[in-house]
Amino acid sequence: MRRELYDAASGRTGPRLLPWTSPEGKPCYLSSDGRSYLSALADSIETIQLSMGQELLEYARDATAPGTKALSASEYRWLACRLAEALRDALRVAVSRGQRIPDQEEATEDA
């Protein structure tokens, strides 16, 4: 009950989806006030994942630009795999951050 009251007062709606999975590939969650070491670590990893995705996107744009030397089939496959990983990470960050945004209806009712 005490945890539920704290979460409600802080605007949290539940555990935070972390930017990594268990060794079995299952999602990991954190229940905290957002100021813990693990929360800060998750924030840092999300930032790194998004910046790596941005760099990969720039590389892909350069590699597929008109007039650029064509890559081999294995290089295109590598690029496609890395882009898929970056998209997975970006979507996971979006879901995690979206879950932490209070609902507009709840925010209006609380005001």
ZAGU-442032 format. One line per field, with one value per atom (N, C-alpha, C): residue in three letters; atom name; z, x, y. Coordinates in steps of 0.001 Angstrom, whole numbers, plus 524288, in hexadecimal, padded with zeros to 5 digits. Atoms other than C-alpha are relative to their C-alpha. Example, Ala and Ser with C-alpha at 12.3 -4.5 7.8 and 13.67 -1.06 7.14 Angstrom:
residues 2
residuo <- ALA_ALA_ALA_SER_SER_SER
atomo <- N_CA_C_N_CA_C
pz <- 80000_81E78_80000_7FFC4_81BE4_802DA
px <- 8037A_8300C_80384_7FCCC_83566_7FCFE
py <- 7FB5A_7EE6C_804B0_7FB5A_7FBDC_80442
end
This chain:
residues 111
residuo <- MET_MET_MET_ARG_ARG_ARG_ARG_ARG_ARG_GLU_GLU_GLU_LEU_LEU_LEU_TYR_TYR_TYR_ASP_ASP_ASP_ALA_ALA_ALA_ALA_ALA_ALA_SER_SER_SER_GLY_GLY_GLY_ARG_ARG_ARG_THR_THR_THR_GLY_GLY_GLY_PRO_PRO_PRO_ARG_ARG_ARG_LEU_LEU_LEU_LEU_LEU_LEU_PRO_PRO_PRO_TRP_TRP_TRP_THR_THR_THR_SER_SER_SER_PRO_PRO_PRO_GLU_GLU_GLU_GLY_GLY_GLY_LYS_LYS_LYS_PRO_PRO_PRO_CYS_CYS_CYS_TYR_TYR_TYR_LEU_LEU_LEU_SER_SER_SER_SER_SER_SER_ASP_ASP_ASP_GLY_GLY_GLY_ARG_ARG_ARG_SER_SER_SER_TYR_TYR_TYR_LEU_LEU_LEU_SER_SER_SER_ALA_ALA_ALA_LEU_LEU_LEU_ALA_ALA_ALA_ASP_ASP_ASP_SER_SER_SER_ILE_ILE_ILE_GLU_GLU_GLU_THR_THR_THR_ILE_ILE_ILE_GLN_GLN_GLN_LEU_LEU_LEU_SER_SER_SER_MET_MET_MET_GLY_GLY_GLY_GLN_GLN_GLN_GLU_GLU_GLU_LEU_LEU_LEU_LEU_LEU_LEU_GLU_GLU_GLU_TYR_TYR_TYR_ALA_ALA_ALA_ARG_ARG_ARG_ASP_ASP_ASP_ALA_ALA_ALA_THR_THR_THR_ALA_ALA_ALA_PRO_PRO_PRO_GLY_GLY_GLY_THR_THR_THR_LYS_LYS_LYS_ALA_ALA_ALA_LEU_LEU_LEU_SER_SER_SER_ALA_ALA_ALA_SER_SER_SER_GLU_GLU_GLU_TYR_TYR_TYR_ARG_ARG_ARG_TRP_TRP_TRP_LEU_LEU_LEU_ALA_ALA_ALA_CYS_CYS_CYS_ARG_ARG_ARG_LEU_LEU_LEU_ALA_ALA_ALA_GLU_GLU_GLU_ALA_ALA_ALA_LEU_LEU_LEU_ARG_ARG_ARG_ASP_ASP_ASP_ALA_ALA_ALA_LEU_LEU_LEU_ARG_ARG_ARG_VAL_VAL_VAL_ALA_ALA_ALA_VAL_VAL_VAL_SER_SER_SER_ARG_ARG_ARG_GLY_GLY_GLY_GLN_GLN_GLN_ARG_ARG_ARG_ILE_ILE_ILE_PRO_PRO_PRO_ASP_ASP_ASP_GLN_GLN_GLN_GLU_GLU_GLU_GLU_GLU_GLU_ALA_ALA_ALA_THR_THR_THR_GLU_GLU_GLU_ASP_ASP_ASP_ALA_ALA_ALA
atomo <- N_CA_C_N_CA_C_N_CA_C_N_CA_C_N_CA_C_N_CA_C_N_CA_C_N_CA_C_N_CA_C_N_CA_C_N_CA_C_N_CA_C_N_CA_C_N_CA_C_N_CA_C_N_CA_C_N_CA_C_N_CA_C_N_CA_C_N_CA_C_N_CA_C_N_CA_C_N_CA_C_N_CA_C_N_CA_C_N_CA_C_N_CA_C_N_CA_C_N_CA_C_N_CA_C_N_CA_C_N_CA_C_N_CA_C_N_CA_C_N_CA_C_N_CA_C_N_CA_C_N_CA_C_N_CA_C_N_CA_C_N_CA_C_N_CA_C_N_CA_C_N_CA_C_N_CA_C_N_CA_C_N_CA_C_N_CA_C_N_CA_C_N_CA_C_N_CA_C_N_CA_C_N_CA_C_N_CA_C_N_CA_C_N_CA_C_N_CA_C_N_CA_C_N_CA_C_N_CA_C_N_CA_C_N_CA_C_N_CA_C_N_CA_C_N_CA_C_N_CA_C_N_CA_C_N_CA_C_N_CA_C_N_CA_C_N_CA_C_N_CA_C_N_CA_C_N_CA_C_N_CA_C_N_CA_C_N_CA_C_N_CA_C_N_CA_C_N_CA_C_N_CA_C_N_CA_C_N_CA_C_N_CA_C_N_CA_C_N_CA_C_N_CA_C_N_CA_C_N_CA_C_N_CA_C_N_CA_C_N_CA_C_N_CA_C_N_CA_C_N_CA_C_N_CA_C_N_CA_C_N_CA_C_N_CA_C_N_CA_C_N_CA_C_N_CA_C_N_CA_C_N_CA_C_N_CA_C_N_CA_C_N_CA_C_N_CA_C_N_CA_C_N_CA_C_N_CA_C
pz <- 80000_80000_80000_7FFA3_80396_7FABE_8051C_7F67C_7FC12_8039A_7EF05_800E7_7FECE_7F602_7FE11_801CC_7F30F_7FA0E_805AD_7E4BB_7FE0F_80199_7E39F_800E3_7FECA_7EA17_7FC5B_8035A_7E167_7FA37_80571_7D4E6_7FD3D_80258_7D293_7FF96_800BA_7CD3B_8008F_7FF6E_7CF0D_7FF34_800A9_7CD60_7FABD_804C2_7C336_7FCC3_803A0_7B74D_7FF26_80087_7B6E4_7FA6A_80563_7AA5A_7FF03_800D1_7ABE1_80173_7FEDB_7ACF6_80361_7FCFE_7B55C_7FC3B_8037A_7B026_7FCA0_802FF_7AB9F_7FC03_803AC_7A3D0_80202_7FDC1_7AD11_801B2_7FE6B_7B038_805C5_7FA95_7BCAA_8019D_7FDF1_7C536_80501_7FB3B_7D039_802B4_7FCE2_7DB0F_8039D_7FCC6_7E0A8_7FF40_80060_7E24B_7FB72_80470_7D637_80161_7FE54_7DE24_801D8_7FE47_7E07B_7FC30_8035D_7DB02_7FB0C_80495_7D208_7FC4F_80340_7CD30_7FCDA_802B8_7C9D1_7FBE8_803BA_7C348_7FB3E_80446_7BB31_7FC8D_802FF_7B724_7FC7F_802FA_7B2D6_7FB7B_80421_7AB26_7FBB1_803F4_7A460_7FC99_802EC_7A072_7FC37_80357_79B18_7FB84_80416_793B4_7FBD0_803CA_78D58_7FCC5_802F5_78997_7FC4B_80387_783F0_7FB59_8043E_77C01_7FC35_80351_776EF_7FC99_802FF_772DA_7FBCB_803BF_76C3B_7FB83_8040E_764EA_7FC4B_8034B_76000_7FC79_8031D_75B84_7FB9D_803E7_75488_7FBB0_803F4_74DC0_7FC57_80338_74918_7FC7C_802EF_744CA_7FB9C_80408_73CCE_7FCB2_8030A_73714_7FA3A_8059C_72840_7FED9_80189_7222F_803AD_7FC4E_72DD5_7FE22_80172_72B59_802D9_7FDC7_72D96_803EB_7FC27_73962_7FE27_8013F_738AF_802B0_7FDA1_73C45_805DD_7FA5F_74969_802E6_7FD87_74C41_80085_7FF9D_7492A_80439_7FBFA_751C9_8056F_7FB00_75CE4_8014C_7FF2F_75B1B_80173_7FECE_75B0F_80589_7FAAA_76790_80413_7FC3C_76E95_80024_8001F_76A16_802E3_7FD33_76F2B_805DF_7FA69_77C4D_8020C_7FE5E_77CF2_8005E_7FFD6_779C8_804BF_7FB59_78458_804EA_7FB68_78E41_8005C_7FFFC_78A38_80184_7FE9E_78B2D_805CB_7FA71_798A3_80357_7FD38_79D27_7FFB5_800A7_7979C_80378_7FCAB_79E9D_805B6_7FA8D_7AB63_8018B_7FEC2_7AAE5_7FFA4_80081_7A657_804B4_7FB5E_7B1F5_804B6_7FB8D_7BB09_7FF73_800B9_7B566_80264_7FDB1_7BDAE_7FBE0_8038F_7B699_80085_7FFF1_7B2C2_8036B_7FCE8_7B908_805CD_7FA83_7C5E9_801C0_7FE9A_7C5B7_8009F_7FFB2_7C353_804F8_7FB58_7CE4A_804EB_7FB5B_7D7DC_800D1_7FF9E_7D4E9_802A7
px <- 8033E_80000_8036A_7FC8E_80AE2_8029A_7FD87_811CC_7FC1E_80400_8051A_7FEED_800E0_802FF_80486_7FB6E_810E1_7FFED_80026_80FA0_7FBCE_80440_802AC_80188_7FE72_80844_8044D_7FBAC_81451_7FE96_801A1_80C85_80170_7FE89_811C4_7FB38_8046A_8086B_80181_7FE46_81083_805D3_7FA65_81DD5_801EC_7FD9A_8270E_80240_7FDAB_82A86_805A9_7FA73_8395A_801E4_7FE25_84166_8031E_7FD6C_846A1_7FC3A_80340_84109_8030C_7FD7E_843CC_80313_7FD30_84CFE_7FC50_803D6_840B2_7FD19_8028C_83C6A_7FAF6_804D4_83172_800E6_7FF66_82ED1_80167_7FE8E_834A9_7FD5A_802BA_82DA1_8029E_7FDE5_831AA_7FBB5_803AF_82915_80334_7FD1B_82F51_7FDAA_801E4_82D45_8027B_7FD74_83582_80519_7FB1B_84138_80401_7FC6C_847FF_80490_7FB82_85507_7FE3F_801D4_84E1D_7FCD2_802FF_844F8_803AE_7FC28_85093_802F7_7FD61_85762_7FC81_803AE_84B38_7FF9B_80020_84A92_804D0_7FB1B_858DB_80000_80021_856EE_7FC30_803B6_84AE3_80275_7FD68_852C1_803FC_7FC16_85DB0_7FD55_802C4_8541E_7FDE8_80225_84D92_80446_7FBC1_85A78_80292_7FDE4_85F98_7FC5B_803C4_85320_80072_7FF5A_85505_804E3_7FB2D_8630A_7FF53_800F5_85EB2_7FC92_8035D_85401_80327_7FCAC_85DF8_80374_7FCCA_866C5_7FCB8_8036A_85B53_7FE9B_80137_857A8_8049F_7FB4D_865A7_800EA_7FEF2_866E2_7FC1D_80403_85A57_7FEFF_800A8_85BE6_8012B_7FEE8_85B77_805C1_7FA8F_868EA_803EE_7FC7A_86E8A_80121_7FE90_875DD_7FC6A_80399_86CA1_802E1_7FDE6_86ECB_7FF26_800DB_86FDF_7FB05_804C4_86440_800B8_7FF22_86A53_80046_7FFDC_86CC0_7FA81_8056E_85E8A_7FD19_80273_85A43_801A2_7FE12_862DE_7FD37_8028B_85D23_7FA43_80581_84F2E_7FF55_8004A_851A6_800E7_7FEE2_8578B_7FB9C_8046E_84C6C_7FB51_80448_84285_800F0_7FEB4_84994_7FF28_800A1_849CB_7FA3D_8059A_83B4B_7FD8D_80203_83852_80142_7FE69_84001_7FCF5_802CB_8398F_7FA49_80577_82BF0_7FF80_80011_82F17_80084_7FF6C_833AA_7FAEB_804EA_8273E_7FBB8_803F8_81E94_80114_7FE99_825FC_7FED0_800EC_82564_7FA3B_80596_81757_7FCF3_8029D_8135C_800B4_7FEF4_8192B_7FD75_802C5_8113B_7FA95_80539_80521_7FBCB_80470_7F82C_7FDFB_80216_7F28A_7FB23_804C7_7E586_80138_7FE84_7EC0D_80284_7FD6C_7F472_7FC00_80415_7E859_7FCC3_80307_7E0CE_802F5_7FCDD_7EC18_800AC_7FF02_7ED4B_7FBB1
py <- 7FB58_80000_804E6_7FB74_8096C_8010E_7FF76_806E2_80236_7FE16_80927_805CE_7FA7C_81616_80355_7FD0E_81A6B_80080_7FFE2_816A6_803C4_7FC7C_81DE2_805AC_7FAA2_82A0E_801EF_7FE5F_82A1A_7FFEB_80028_8283A_7FAF9_80503_81A93_7FC84_8037C_810B0_7FA46_80564_8046A_7FF8D_800C4_7FE68_80203_7FDE7_80415_7FB88_803AB_7FBF8_801A4_7FECB_7FB3B_7FEFC_8008E_7FC29_7FAFB_80500_7EE4E_7FB9E_8048B_7E0AC_7FC32_80425_7D4D5_7FC86_803A1_7CA48_7FCB2_80301_7C335_80362_7FC77_7CF36_8025F_7FDDC_7D304_805A7_7FA84_7E166_80071_7FEDB_7E6FE_80519_7FB6A_7F0DF_801C6_7FDB4_7F9EC_8030E_7FD02_7FEF5_80380_7FC3F_80B37_80568_7FAA4_819B5_802F4_7FD78_81C8A_802A2_7FD86_82116_7FC05_8040F_8141B_7FF77_8010C_80F9E_7FD32_802EA_805F1_80368_7FC6F_81086_80382_7FCBB_81949_7FCD4_8036E_80DCE_7FF0C_800D8_80B07_804DB_7FB1F_81965_8006F_7FFB8_818D4_7FC25_803F3_80C51_8018F_7FE2D_811D9_8043C_7FBD5_81DDA_7FDC4_80282_81552_7FD1D_802E3_80CAA_803A9_7FC50_81859_8029C_7FD83_81ECE_7FC1B_803FB_811FE_7FF31_80071_810D5_80485_7FB5D_81EB0_7FF79_800BE_81BAA_7FBD4_8042C_80F1F_801F2_7FDC8_8166A_80375_7FCB3_82059_7FCA2_8038B_8152C_7FD95_8026D_80E9C_803E3_7FC03_81B57_800D2_7FF49_81D34_7FB45_804CE_80EFF_7FF1B_800D8_80F82_804D8_7FB2F_81D1C_7FEF5_800A2_81E45_80127_7FF37_81D01_7FD86_8028E_815B5_7FA73_8055F_80900_7FC29_803DF_7FD92_7FC8A_8039D_7F4FF_7FA6C_80588_7E63E_7FE2E_80225_7DDB6_7FF43_800CB_7DA5E_80535_7FADD_7E8D4_80243_7FE3D_7EC1D_7FCE7_8033F_7E0C3_801E4_7FDF8_7E5D7_8051B_7FAF9_7F36C_7FF4B_800FD_7EE42_7FDE3_80229_7E672_8043C_7FBD0_7F239_80403_7FC63_7FB12_7FDB7_80294_7F123_80033_7FFB2_7F0D1_80586_7FA8C_7FFAC_8017C_7FEF3_80050_7FD6E_802B4_7F635_80322_7FCF8_7FE35_8051E_7FAFD_80B0C_7FF44_8010F_80521_7FEAE_80155_7FF97_804F4_7FB07_80D14_8031A_7FD14_8133B_7FDBD_80279_8095C_8013C_7FF04_80B08_8059F_7FA7A_819D9_8015B_7FF10_819CF_7FE1D_80213_8118B_80390_7FC85_81BD1_80550_7FB0C_8270E_7FF6D_80065_8298F_800D6_7FF49_82856_8058F_7FAB2_8358B_8005F_7FFEA_8321A_7FFF7_80040_82E82_80515_7FB18_83ACA_80456_7FC06_84338_7FF4A_80114_83C91_8016F_7FED8_83E62_805D9_7FA5B_84CEB_802E4
end
